[in-house]
């Protein structure tokens, strides 16, 4: 996943929650790879929700809450709506995460019916995804900032406990959209080499901007953030318990 990808924190927390993740077709399919390791199935567009609906029906109640479907906004609008309608209709007790990055990222950043623009760049009606989910019969729909790890984990954990279908929607744009790549001027992060203990916690999110620098004397190495790749999303900063990651001076 790209540096600053808004999907990274979601998969990190799904892994920590030991979720059984039914995946879908999109750049977020990379969530199955180490170190995130947070996707268990991937069949075709829209199958994440359908798979989740079927899997919970054959699991004992104590295991059903582990099932989480992930799907992008454009894929959801393309083939996921009917699956979510079926999930609501049959009351399948699974959680659906709609990774809304405001674009069709994997195939070239094309617009979709929720982006507010047509393919030729003209203003177009914008589908309200939360309202659409409620219209399909989902009673519990919430939106979360995927760059806030604590809030993301809390939202996922709470919805996974529900004995009925629910939807969590992330609300950060793809970092490759023009103007969304960096959060603000000077937001690039760096590792304080004096504070870094070499615990490697920041490496658990698999961000390409974070490198591992072995110590030439054989001592414990240190993390390093490439300033040309960092977007300042702060996800790695939230993982560091030693306050070794901060704004670049």
N, C-alpha and C positions, 0 to 999 in steps of 0.2 A: 504494500500500500504506500501511496505517496507520503512524503513528510507533511504533517498537518492534516492528514485525512481524518474527517470527522467520524469515520466508522471504527477507528482503531480502539478508542476507549470502550465502545459498546462490546466488542469482541473480547477485550481484556476482562471486562466484568462478567460476561457470560461464562468465560472459562472459570473464573473464581467461584461462580455460583454453581458450577458443575451442571450446567444446562445441557440438555440434549437438543442440539441446534439443527433444525431442518433448513437447508440453505436454498439459494436461488441463483439465477443467472445475472451477473453484474460484476463490477470490479470488487465488490464486497465478498465475492466468492473466495478471494484470497484470505479471508478470515480462517480458512481451514489450515493454513500453513503455520509451521512453528515460527515464532514462539507463542502465537495467539491460540492456535489449536482449538478453535471454537466453531467448528462446523462438521456435522456428521452425515448429511445427505445433500446431494445436488443432482437433480434430474432434468428439469426443464423449466421454462419461464412460468411462474405461478405455482409450481409444485411445492414450494416451501410450506404454504398454508394448507394445501391439500394433504401433504404428507403429515403435517402436525395433526390435522383433524383425524386422520386414520390411525396414527400411532397411539394417541391418547385413548382410543377405544379398545385397545388390546392390552393396555397397561393397568396394573393395580392402582387404586386411588393415590397411594403414597408416592408413586412414580410419575403420575400424570403431570404434576406441577413442574417437572423438570423440562417439559417440552416447550421449546420456543422456536417460532418460525421467524426468519429474517428475510426481508424483501425490500428492494429499492422503490423509490417513488414512481419512476417511470415504468418499472416492471409491474408494480402493483396496479397501475392504471391500465396496463396492457392486458394482463391476464390474471391479476390477483383479486380483482373485485368479486368475481363470481365465487372464488374459493372462500373469501371471507364471508360472503353471504351464506354459503353452505355451512361454514363453521358456526355462525350465529344461529342459523335455523335449527341445526341439530345440537346446539349447546355444547360443543366440544370444548372442554376446559383446558385450552392451551393459550399461550401468550403469543401475540404477533408483534414484531418490531418492524416498523416501516422506516427505513433509513432514508429520510427525505433530504437529499443534498441539492435539490432545486434544479436538477439537470439529468440528462441521460449520459452519464459520465463515461461508461466503458467504451462506447462506440463512437465517441467524438464530440461529446458535450452538445448534443442536439436538445432543442427545447422539448417539453412535453406538456400535456394539458394542465399541469399544476404549476407551470413556470410563469404563466401570464403572457407568453408570447407564442406565436405560430412559428413554423419552421423557417419562414422567410423573414422573421424578425419583427413582424407586426404585432401590435398589442392584441391579445386574445382573452376570452373568458378564462378565469383561473379557477380550477377545481379546488374546493376547500376539502382537503383530505380528512381532517378530523370530523367535519360535518358529514362527509360521505360515509365514514365508518359508522357513525351513529345512525345514519339513515338505513344502513344495512342490518342494524339490530344489535350492534355492539354497545353495551351500556357504559363500559368503563374505557374511556379514551383519554390519554394524557400525553403531553408534549414535554420533552426533556432536552436540555443542552448536553450533547454528548461529550463536550470538552470538560464538563464538571463530573469527575469520576464518582464522587460521593453521591451526588444527586442521581446519576445514572444507575448506580448500583442499588440505591434505595428504590427507585421507580421499578426497576426490573424485579427486584426481590418481592416487592409488595404485589405486583401484578401476577407474578408466578404463583403466589399463594391463593389466588382467587379460584373458586371451584366453578368458574364460568369463563368464557372467552373474553379477552381484553386486548387492547392495542396500546403500544407505546410508540410515539413518533419522535424521531430526532429532528432537530431544526437548524442544522448548520449547513451552509452551502459547500459544494465541492471546492477544494482549495485551488483547483485549476481554472475556476471561473475568473475571468478578468476582474480584478479589484478585490477578490476574496483570498488571494494567496497569502498575504501577510496581515496580521491583525491590526497593527498600527506601526507607525514609523518608530524604529528602534526597538521592536518587540523581539528581536532575535535573542535567544538564550545562550548562556555559556556555562561551563562547569568550573566551579572554583576548585582548582586542583589541590588547594590546601585543605578544603573541607571533604573532598571526595574520599571515601573509604574503600572504593573498589568493590562494593557489595553487588554490583551489576543489576540492581533493581530496575534501573532505567532501561536496561536492555530487554526487559520482558515485554515491551510493547512493540518491538521490532521496527522501530522508526529508522529509516535510512540515514537520517541526519545525525544519528548517534553512533559514534565509533568507539571501539575499544583499543586503548593504547597500552600494550604490554610494557612492563618496566624492563629496561635493558639490563638492569642489575639483578633480575630474577625476583624482585619484590612484587607485591600485588600491583596490578595495573590500574589504570584510571580511565574514566569515560571522557570523551571529547565530543563536542557538538560542532558540526560543520556549519559555519555561519552562512554559507552560500545555499544551504538546503533548509535550514531551520525556518519555520514560519511563525514561531512564538505561540504555538497552541497551548502550551503549559502542561500538557498531559504528563510528560516526563518529570516536570517540576513537582507535580502532585505526588509522584511515586517516591521521590527522594526524601528519606527520613532525616537526612543530615543537613538539609538546607544548602546543598552544594550546587544547586542549579538556580540561576537567577538571570536577570536582564544583563545583556552585554553592555559594558561600560564604554 
